[in-house]
Amino acid sequence: MKRFFALALLAPSGAFAAGFERPIPQPQTEMAEFWFLAASIALIISLGVVQYLVSRR
């Protein structure tokens, strides 16, 4: 175990993690907005159907 720590200390600096770089957000495309709208409408409709089915019980 001591040998492992000794080798880790002797390792080149490239073996250590690099600094954090903030990700650059990408612009949202019109196609992504369309699919988000479609998914939102489908979610609202499915919630309405579930509410209808539960209220019938």
Secondary structure, DSSP 4 states (H G I P E B T S, - for coil): -HHHHHHHHHS-GGGSPPPP-PPPPPPPPHHHHHHHHHHHHHHHHHHHHHHHHHHH-
